[in-house]
Amino acid sequence: MLSAMTPKQAARCCGPVDDLLDPDLFKALCDPTRVKLLACLAKCGRPCAVSEVAGCCSVDLSVVSRHLSQLEDAGILTSSKSGRTVSYAVCYEKLCGTLRELADAIEACCREAVSANKK
């Protein structure tokens, strides 16, 4: 049988899930255009200039640049500058590691509930 807590009790119990639920990460990923840009960069598998990435969506170049900057601020992308050209690349290890750690922490936090739901 599950040993259930009330939401109030759970809020007082700090664990890895709390530390891994980064609001900046989720804020960066909550915009459909940013998700589309991230997917485009991830599939390219290389650093891409802002002007290249802009072809992935139908918004102005300045908006694309702002979205990419927000993804960088959240630690999802890294940028490099060569002259006037700014290129962005996905921080694969960091992003994948964070999402894996979060999934593992959620699963460990409520392993019994996960097992019960699979049945």
Buried (B, 14 or more C-beta within 10 A) or exposed (E): EEEEEEEEEEEEEEEBBEEBEEEEBEEBBEBEBBBBBBEBBBEBEEBBEBEBBBEBBEBEEEEBBBBBBBBBEBBBBBBEEEEEEBBBBBBEEEBEEBEEBBEEBBEEBBEEEEEEEEE
